[in-house]
Amino acid sequence: MKRRLWTIGGTTLLGLALLGSSGVSHAQETTIPPSTTPPVTSTTPPVTQGDVRKDTQDIRQDRKDIRQNKRDLREDRRERRQDLRELGEDRREGASKAELTKDREKLRKDNQDIRQDKQDLRKDRRDLLEDHKERRHDRRAAHDK
């Protein structure tokens, strides 16, 4: 039977001496009771070569989406520049209020399109990073099998 002895400070020692205790009652047994819980098993299915292939396809699609979003963004910025030129020309020529309002509305729409394209681009970049992580994880898991 293993006993663990406790180290005690001066005040505690004085208290024990006054009470007449030898300190043996404070020793503890160090036996560990057996575990009743079953071992944890993984619920995820094993990684296959198909998982890695699918992740690679997802990465290719994300890259394609990013390229398309960049094209859309360039096109929207081009349209905005054109609409700004037209608005400036109309102001110089003294166009009617209706014409200026129409040009401003076009600019507002162009700005909204640019904002949306930027959001799409950010989302696709996040998806690409996530797919890279998944593929890396699947490759490591397949390699460790």
ROMAR-785106 format. One record per residue (C-alpha): residue in one letter; x, y, z. Coordinates in nm, 4 decimals. Example, Ala and Ser with C-alpha at 12.3 -4.5 7.8 and 13.67 -1.06 7.14 Angstrom:
BEGIN
{'A',{1.2300,-0.4500,0.7800}},
{'S',{1.3670,-0.1060,0.7140}},
//
This chain:
BEGIN
{'M',{0.0000,0.0000,0.0000}},
{'K',{0.1508,0.3313,-0.1099}},
{'R',{0.1138,0.6256,0.1238}},
{'R',{0.1664,0.9867,0.0271}},
{'L',{0.3145,1.2006,0.3013}},
{'W',{0.2149,1.5596,0.3217}},
{'T',{0.4537,1.8420,0.3830}},
{'I',{0.3142,2.0825,0.6350}},
{'G',{0.4008,2.4313,0.7433}},
{'G',{0.4958,2.5570,1.0873}},
{'T',{0.1479,2.6617,1.2024}},
{'T',{-0.0094,2.3377,1.0898}},
{'L',{0.2644,2.1396,1.2611}},
{'L',{0.2071,2.3324,1.5818}},
{'G',{-0.1675,2.2656,1.5601}},
{'L',{-0.1125,1.8956,1.5028}},
{'A',{0.1318,1.8762,1.7939}},
{'L',{-0.1179,2.0451,2.0249}},
{'L',{-0.3946,1.8091,1.9149}},
{'G',{-0.1691,1.5082,1.9557}},
{'S',{-0.2116,1.3858,1.5986}},
{'S',{0.0722,1.2000,1.4332}},
{'G',{-0.0301,1.3007,1.0803}},
{'V',{-0.0807,0.9423,0.9714}},
{'S',{-0.4521,0.9985,0.9317}},
{'H',{-0.3730,1.2506,0.6584}},
{'A',{-0.1932,1.0018,0.4368}},
{'Q',{-0.3782,0.8996,0.1207}},
{'E',{-0.3711,0.5887,-0.0849}},
{'T',{-0.2631,0.6524,-0.4435}},
{'T',{-0.4384,0.3661,-0.6181}},
{'I',{-0.6315,0.4771,-0.9247}},
{'P',{-0.9711,0.3196,-0.9813}},
{'P',{-1.0135,0.1526,-1.3228}},
{'S',{-1.1802,0.3595,-1.5934}},
{'T',{-1.5367,0.2604,-1.6807}},
{'T',{-1.5609,0.4730,-1.9940}},
{'P',{-1.4924,0.3020,-2.3263}},
{'P',{-1.2106,0.4384,-2.5437}},
{'V',{-1.3110,0.7167,-2.7799}},
{'T',{-1.3301,0.6152,-3.1449}},
{'S',{-1.3402,0.8466,-3.4402}},
{'T',{-1.6786,0.8924,-3.6064}},
{'T',{-1.5346,1.0421,-3.9223}},
{'P',{-1.5075,0.8057,-4.2166}},
{'P',{-1.1594,0.7185,-4.3402}},
{'V',{-1.0082,0.9525,-4.5959}},
{'T',{-1.0035,0.8230,-4.9509}},
{'Q',{-0.8245,0.9330,-5.2639}},
{'G',{-1.1639,1.0581,-5.3877}},
{'D',{-1.1779,1.3138,-5.1060}},
{'V',{-0.8458,1.4609,-5.2123}},
{'R',{-0.9563,1.4620,-5.5761}},
{'K',{-1.2816,1.6404,-5.4871}},
{'D',{-1.0916,1.9008,-5.2843}},
{'T',{-0.8626,1.9582,-5.5827}},
{'Q',{-1.1665,2.0087,-5.8081}},
{'D',{-1.3143,2.2525,-5.5560}},
{'I',{-0.9876,2.4471,-5.5565}},
{'R',{-0.9892,2.4670,-5.9364}},
{'Q',{-1.3504,2.5877,-5.9340}},
{'D',{-1.2707,2.8503,-5.6682}},
{'R',{-0.9788,2.9790,-5.8753}},
{'K',{-1.2056,2.9976,-6.1791}},
{'D',{-1.4669,3.1897,-5.9760}},
{'I',{-1.1996,3.4304,-5.8527}},
{'R',{-1.0826,3.4997,-6.2081}},
{'Q',{-1.4416,3.5632,-6.3192}},
{'N',{-1.5070,3.7948,-6.0240}},
{'K',{-1.1922,3.9915,-6.1061}},
{'R',{-1.3158,4.0309,-6.4662}},
{'D',{-1.6568,4.1461,-6.3407}},
{'L',{-1.4936,4.3925,-6.1043}},
{'R',{-1.2752,4.5372,-6.3826}},
{'E',{-1.5797,4.5697,-6.6100}},
{'D',{-1.7845,4.7453,-6.3402}},
{'R',{-1.5010,4.9855,-6.2662}},
{'R',{-1.4711,5.0581,-6.6383}},
{'E',{-1.8450,5.1332,-6.6529}},
{'R',{-1.8164,5.3604,-6.3490}},
{'R',{-1.5340,5.5582,-6.5102}},
{'Q',{-1.7418,5.5967,-6.8258}},
{'D',{-2.0452,5.7122,-6.6281}},
{'L',{-1.8305,5.9624,-6.4367}},
{'R',{-1.7031,6.1020,-6.7673}},
{'E',{-2.0575,6.1342,-6.8968}},
{'L',{-2.1722,6.3083,-6.5792}},
{'G',{-1.8828,6.5564,-6.6023}},
{'E',{-1.9594,6.6251,-6.9697}},
{'D',{-2.3281,6.6769,-6.8953}},
{'R',{-2.2451,6.9239,-6.6184}},
{'R',{-2.0151,7.1216,-6.8466}},
{'E',{-2.2746,7.1254,-7.1230}},
{'G',{-2.5444,7.2406,-6.8819}},
{'A',{-2.7695,6.9336,-6.9143}},
{'S',{-3.1134,6.9189,-6.7581}},
{'K',{-3.1685,6.8056,-6.4014}},
{'A',{-3.3321,6.4860,-6.5275}},
{'E',{-3.0216,6.3972,-6.7298}},
{'L',{-2.7912,6.4619,-6.4329}},
{'T',{-3.0168,6.2592,-6.2030}},
{'K',{-3.0083,5.9697,-6.4486}},
{'D',{-2.6271,5.9829,-6.4633}},
{'R',{-2.6015,5.9907,-6.0830}},
{'E',{-2.8326,5.6904,-6.0619}},
{'K',{-2.6066,5.5016,-6.3038}},
{'L',{-2.3075,5.5860,-6.0849}},
{'R',{-2.4898,5.4643,-5.7737}},
{'K',{-2.5732,5.1352,-5.9474}},
{'D',{-2.2118,5.0969,-6.0645}},
{'N',{-2.0879,5.1513,-5.7085}},
{'Q',{-2.3298,4.8869,-5.5793}},
{'D',{-2.2107,4.6421,-5.8445}},
{'I',{-1.8480,4.7065,-5.7507}},
{'R',{-1.9254,4.6546,-5.3825}},
{'Q',{-2.1028,4.3258,-5.4605}},
{'D',{-1.8163,4.2069,-5.6818}},
{'K',{-1.5665,4.2808,-5.4048}},
{'Q',{-1.7762,4.0793,-5.1584}},
{'D',{-1.7967,3.7882,-5.4024}},
{'L',{-1.4221,3.8016,-5.4551}},
{'R',{-1.3545,3.7960,-5.0793}},
{'K',{-1.5944,3.5039,-5.0346}},
{'D',{-1.4307,3.3052,-5.3139}},
{'R',{-1.0863,3.3686,-5.1664}},
{'R',{-1.2069,3.2435,-4.8267}},
{'D',{-1.3542,2.9349,-4.9969}},
{'L',{-1.0246,2.8751,-5.1730}},
{'L',{-0.8315,2.8896,-4.8451}},
{'E',{-1.0819,2.6553,-4.6815}},
{'D',{-1.0523,2.4067,-4.9688}},
{'H',{-0.6719,2.4214,-4.9422}},
{'K',{-0.6989,2.3369,-4.5726}},
{'E',{-0.9371,2.0486,-4.6402}},
{'R',{-0.7119,1.9041,-4.9092}},
{'R',{-0.4053,1.9355,-4.6851}},
{'H',{-0.5932,1.7608,-4.4043}},
{'D',{-0.7165,1.4833,-4.6359}},
{'R',{-0.3696,1.4283,-4.7808}},
{'R',{-0.2149,1.4025,-4.4358}},
{'A',{-0.4880,1.1671,-4.3188}},
{'A',{-0.4474,0.9496,-4.6299}},
{'H',{-0.0699,0.9473,-4.5856}},
{'D',{-0.0942,0.8489,-4.2178}},
{'K',{-0.3215,0.5500,-4.2866}},
//
